[in-house]
Amino acid sequence: MDDSLFFSEPHHAVRDMVRQFAREQVAPIASRLDADSEFLWESIPQMAELGLLGVPWPEEVGGAGFDLLSYILTIHELAKVDASHSITVSAHTTLGTSPIFYMGNEAQKRRYLPLLASGKVLGGFGLTEPGAGSDAGGTQTTAVRKGDRWILNGTKRFITHGGVGEVFVVTAVTNPGAGTRGISSFILTKDTCDLDRAKALGIGHDPSLPRIPGFRSGKKEDKLGWRSSDTRELIFEDAEVPHENLLGEEGKGFINFMKTLDAGRIGLAALSLGLAEGAFEAALQYAGVRKQFNKPIIEFQGVSFPLADMATEIEAGRFLTYHAAWLASQGRPYAKEAAMAKLYCSELAMRATIKSIQIHGGYGYTRDYPVERMMRDAKICEIGEGTSEIQRLVIARHLLKDLAD
């Protein structure tokens, strides 16, 4: 893809900075953190200092002051080395911070954005529930108004940063019987579950944030991939949320969260693309040095043809992803293109990582090489932020609408 189609020199500078950080700081620790299922706390201060936890937000609210394309480049480059670092940036930025940036009132923005955009604390997004995954409109968590407070009860599942985070945007039913128009969104705060570690690092906790009574994180998920990303339940047991923490208009929570997911799909497309590209680069390098029958295995069509397919598909995925990001950055409709990019790149990540393991042979099946971790990390990309089936549904609905128009 011709970089000049989408990128300027500042974009190249961001890409090179993130690439250097990923290769020099992330690559040496990624395998250990994955094996231990340990959250990547040691990288958080570095990522905050580099501005990676606030790439697209203005400097006046604590962000790095770059644009959406720079943010997508950041996710893409991190995922080439480690998907857990990439999803940490993505979930914090798109899911945890953007709803407040775009939907919050001025008081909410002043209160929370400087902490989130600077990376002082981590944010998260509470939508999925035990009975509401693909059917996000099936939310069962309730919010009942009592004076100047809302009382929340329910559980959210598979929430990135559920334990380590301190600021969350969540949905709850405020008007039973009104369907998706009865769902509202709220800002909730709590202490990180790793309070001692955060205090030692000087980042990840802000004592000025109030602890919402009745709001806590639940069990940590033991996952196949993204193992150094924190994933937990969020539990509301008569959680007392001040009315001032209502985010946006009452009854608009579902609509606003669907818009957030549209943007999140571009980020997950970039993450998936990075995984595919990282697996391809590893396979290409290995095929050039590994010898069988007295010559490098890349000289065999059984190896060179899969590499050619991977390179072609990655080029297609790169265009889909950055075209959707460009549309979003221009304020143009992008929901269909985001779904296409997410669908294609997430399935590409699985194809590419499996092919990379095959090219590595027995070595690819061991933890001595990163491609086995990449394959485990790739699978969730076909599930998170809308399954492949949901993406096809979204695309088909747009096609029907285009036909009707």
Secondary structure, DSSP 8 states (H G I E B T S, - for coil): --GGGT--HHHHHHHHHHHHHIIIIIHHHHHHHHHHT---GGGHHHHHHHTTTSTTS-GGGTS----HHHHHHHHHHHHHH-HHHHHHHHIIIIIIIHHHHHH--HHHHHHHHHHHHTTSS-EEEE--BTTBSS-GGG---EEEEETTEEEEEEEEEEEETTTT-SEEEEEEESSTTSGGGGEEEEEEE---TTHHHHHHHT-S--TTS---TTEEEEEE---SS-TTS-EEEEEEEEEEEEGGGEESSTT-HHHHHHHHHHHHHHHHHHHHHHHHHHHHHHHHHHHHH-EETTEEGGGSHHHHHHHHHHHHHHHHHHHHHHHHHHHHHTT---HHHHHHHHHHHHHHHHHHHHHHHHHHGGGGGSTTSTHHHHHHHHHGGGTTTS-HHHHHHHHHHHHHHHHH-
